[in-house]
Amino acid sequence: MTDATLRADLNGLARALRHLHKQLIDLETVYFGQVGSPLEHLQLITNHPHFAWLQKMSGLMAEIDERTDDKEPIDETTAASLRAAVESLIGPRAPIDADFRQRYNTLLHDGADVVMAHAGVRQALQKLPALPIEPELPDTPAA
């Protein structure tokens, strides 16, 4: 894959993630309750513990944006690593943050808009090269 193709596919992934992020925020806001003005809503999203778990996704979106804005060519390994990071956050890879995954899966079951946005992210991920998925090993007691 060329740099231009990988860059375009990563930009598509970033757009899909932003849409998913918005759907998650919208549903979490419903659960949170009345928020007031748009500025108060933004302050809640960025500072309130109820929304803090979403910062992992925000950071990952920023990382993808920074990488695609960088003039350095993007290779397949870099694109595959970014894909793996997203998959470790929302699945199917082993979770890098169990709390995020639990909250994410709850909202995934609660909102049709979240499901549709999740499908959009999955479609965008399929365009990128993939690293092998390592199977989750069951916890084994220490000998």
N, C-alpha and C positions, 0 to 999 in steps of 0.2 A: 504494500500500500504506500502511496506517496504521502509526502508531508501535507499537501493540500487536501487530500482525501481524509487523512486522519484528523486534521485540523477542523474540517467541515463536520466530520462525524462527532468530534468532541464538542463542537459548538452546538450541534443538535442535542447531544446528551445534556449539556448545560441548560438549554432551553427547556427540555423535558423535566429536568430536576427542579428548575425554578417553578414550573407549573405544579409539580407534585408538592413542593414546599409550600406554595400558596394554598393548595387544597388542605394540607395538614394544618396550617395556621388557621384557616377558616373554620375547620371543624373543632380544633382546640379552643378557638375563641367562643364558639357556641357553648362548649362545656364550661368555659371559664365564666361566662356571663357578660353582663353589660360592661363595655369598656370606655365609652365616652367618645372623645374626638379622635380623628386619625392619628394625631400626634401622641395622644395618650395610649392608643393602641400600639403604635410603634415602640413607645417606651416600655410597655408591658412585654412585648415580644422580645425585646433585647435585654430586659433586666429582670423580669419576674421569674421566679423558680418554676412556675407552671409551664413556661415555654422554653426553659433552659435546655431541655433535651434536644430541641431542634437545632441548636447551635452546631452540632456535629455535621448536619447536612449543610448548613450555611457555610461552614468552613470548607467542606469538600467542594461546594459550588465555587467558592472563591479560588480554591486551588486549581480547579479546571480552567476558570477564567484567566488566572494568572499565567498558566501554562500556554493557553492558546494565544494570549496577547504577547508572549515572549517571542522574539525574533528567531531564537534557536530552533532548528528543525525538530519536528516531533517524529520519533521513530515508533515502530510497532511495540517495542518493550514498554515505552512510556505510556502509550495509549492503553495497553493491556493492564498496566499497573493501576491506572486511573479507573479502568473498568472494574478491576478486582476490588479497589477501595469502595466503590459504590455498592458492589455486590456484597461486600462484607458488612455494609451498613444496612441494606434493605433485603438482602438475600440474593441468591441461594447459598452463598458462602457462609462459613461459620461466622457468627457475629463478632465484631470487634468491640461492641458495646451492648451487652445483654439488656440493659435498661432501655436503650434506644429501640432495640429490636422488639421488645415486648410492647412498648407504647405504640410503635409503628404498626405492628400486627393488629393491635386492638383497633386503631383508627382505620386500618385497611378493611377490617370486618364491619366497621360502623358506617362507612360512607361510600356511596357509589362513585362520587366524584374522585375520591382518593383511589379507588380501584382503577378507574379509567386513567388517571394520571400515572399510576404505577405501571399500567400496561404500556403507556407511552415511553416511560423510562426503560422498560424491558426491551421494547422495540429499538430504541436508540442504542442500548448496550449491545444488541445482537450485531450491529454494524461494526463494532470494534473487535480487534483481535483479543483473544482470551488467554489468560494463564491457566494452567491446569488447576482444577479444584481439588484440594486435598480433603480427603474424607475426615469427618469429625470422629475422633477417637473417644470411646466411652472413658469416663473417669475410672482410673484403676487405683486401688488402694496401694499405699507404699508398702514395700516388702520389708 
